[in-house]
Amino acid sequence: MRSASASRRAFSALSLASCSACMRSDVDRYSAILRSASAAAAWRVVSDASRSRWAAASSTVREESVDPAAMRAAAPEAVKAIFDLQIHTIRHGTFESDVETLTTRYIPPHMAPKEGKPKSTTFQADISRIIKYAPAELFGREAETKLLFDAWGKAVRGESKRPHILTFVALGGEGKTSLVAKWAAELAHQDWPGCDAVFAWSFYSQGTREQTAVSSDAFLAAALSFFGDAAMAGSAQGAFDKGRRLARLVGERRALLLLDGLEPLQYAPTSPTPGELKDQGLAALLKGLAATSLGLCVVTTRYALPDLRAYWQTTAPMHELPRLSTAAGVTLLRTIGVKTGSQADFEKLVEDLDGHALTLQILGQFLVRAFHGDIRRRDRISLEKADAKIQGGHAFRAVRWPA
């Protein structure tokens, strides 16, 4: 067993590495960064002068018997998140190269992030293709929202056993896009905590006839340009090479990639290879990210991705999005403006429609428009007619598998 003084020396080396920048004249600013538990911001305030302290800490943790849990418990609250990240990094086989990356990203004090300002002048976010689908309120998706926040939190903390890709699978109209778009809107409201870049793409234009996409060409060109390789984006390289290159660009930073409505690029359930990706570029991207990624990719689709079967139990778990619960469906109807009727009337309608979110929304809006929100008049409504009035007849096409 190590002596108490040796453990204190080990912790001292780690805490000094975390706080060396805080000990300068700009104490308040750096302390606020550390208290925010934003690993990305805290790492950037570690100066070159800390290199020797990191090396000492590495030797202590790797070669001598210490109790990191006890050391963490004794740490000030302001540095516990950074302590966790350092222990993980020090134990990683490429610690020295990580230090090199760290020191090259150092931001001097006069350029340190300020509250309310972007963490970096190079930070980019483009969620324009999905944000329009974010609802004002999201009902009955608390568990899935927590799953997303937990997955992103693990990425920010640099945990090794965590998802690289989260796939949500459900029929059309169950609320996959709404879930991811609302979560993205919440992260944007929080100023993208711990995020280096954000890019979203929709392969399926919900509520329209645009269901004929057969390749990832447009997506790969836009994403490669966004992540800094416009030359590859405009090159004659094949989709596979572009997808593999994009996987490296995305995976080498703490990026958030949102891919909505992947089903047009998958084989239909009735095919000999149900759900498999038709497109080599997208397959190369997803397999590359499943293998290596510092960030998180979130996918929505109507069918499982057998291309990622080898990673389902590790870095690319799949989650089936359930129907809305009766309580959530009733809340949705009342929020839309359906008011008149008994609780039993509301619950029966939700169950008759099997908790299908889009159908409940269309029917509820039509009840409000045509019958002043009286749920007792539901028997006078044709679902096809309600769809035509509310969404131009597009919604029921949206729930079918694309040809």
Helices and strands as residue ranges (DSSP letters): H 4-19, G 21-23, H 27-35, H 39-44, G 48-50, H 51-63, H 68-73, G 77-79, H 80-91, H 95-104, G 109-111, E 124-126, G 131-133, H 142-157, E 165-169, H 176-189, E 197-202, H 217-226, H 230-233, H 239-251, E 255-260, G 263-265, H 280-291, E 296-301, G 306-311, E 318-320, H 326-336, H 343-352, H 357-371, G 375-380, H 383-391, H 395-398
